[in-house]
Amino acid sequence: MDKAFLDKIYKAHRECGDCPTPAVVARFFNELLGTLYPDFSKKPFSSPEELELHIKELKLQLGQMLFKNPNKQALKGEEAAAKFFDRLPYIYNMISQDVDAMYAGDPAAKSTGEVIRTYPGFYAIAGYRVAHELHMLGIEIIPRMITERAHSRTGIDIHPAATIGSHFCIDHGTGIVIGETTVIGNHVKVYQGVTLGALSVNKEDAEKKRHPTIEDNVVLYSGATILGGETVIGHDSVIGGNVWVTKSLPPYTKVYYQAKMYNQDSGEIDLVIYKAKA
């Protein structure tokens, strides 16, 4: 084996040091989620004291993971972990509202426990909520590890820097992509295959708002693609399946494909976009 190559790889290992691996981060996230939700837990706690001790252990684990992890706010690992756990009641409340939204929004759901145990949307949104709070503390890499763990498990890709309001409902979910600078309001419902993406993938646009804004009470049906940082979908709108949107739409807009029979003589197309304001 070439010595220069070995030295290069060894140097990378030395520089990484105690960087947490994706497996370690995923284990922490699953333990945290099981702590917050008994339906997701491997075992129940026998007393409040046992639960409190377990939370302290999780806080210590996070502090150790953050010890050598880059941090834009120059917080020490222990300090960053303490700030995150101070936000745990808020994170729990937001995830619980998402669970309620998924239960209310899906006739097939028989209980919130079923949503927590079986719905990929729960795992993906919970991963986002936890990762977003870490991202807001200036923590790098680890938030992406958490959302990519959720991505690999569910097929739902949510960037931790995206801004998502309360009562967020993902139904089915496979193939959803929510980009870094996306802004989503409250009570938004998203079906499988939806892309909230950028019109530009140029590196020089990295600091710009590249992804759309979705206002309150919007429904995005399967396969809808909405692109661009200046694109705003007004509140209470409905975006139908497989629609491609790159321009802003006012509130109460409905956009969908209206099927038409293809006529070879007249040359009519088989699909047209129909817009109607409620």
C-alpha angles and dihedrals in degrees: 000000000000110000094215090056092048091049091051093052092043091052090053090053091049092050092049092052110158096357108152114251122230088252092055092048092047091051091051092050093049091048090050092049091048089051092054097042122038089199087066096040127108092214138008123244117247096212143007088251091057090049092049091049091051091052090051089052091051090050089052090049091052091047090053092049091050095046095093098017119113113260124188092203093053091236119160115243094251092047093049091048091051091051091049094050090048085062093050095100089053092047091049092050093050094048091046090053089051090052090051090050093051092047093048093043099052119063089198093063111099098184143355087250089062090051092052095045101042115014117100088205090065094053094044095047092044089051090051094048093052094042093047092056090050089047090052088056088059094252114153133207097003094075089052090049090056096048092043089052087055090044093054092047100043109019088239114125115198119167111226091228093061116108114232126177130216130296094028112179125199114184117197089335107191112146098016114148121190113182131222100263098037116133117203124184131213126300096015120158122204128187131202122297097022117148123200097185149146131272090213129047095181113135092226088065093058094109095046128090100263103164132069133265117235113196128211125304096012123150119208112193126210119300096010114150119202117179140182139051093249094049113109123184106206121233121278093020127141121216111196129220120295093002117150114214127182100153131069119264126206123240118285093025121149118202122181145135116266112206118230129180113253112243114199093198097050094033094227114168119241097235133034132179112245121196123193129174112219 
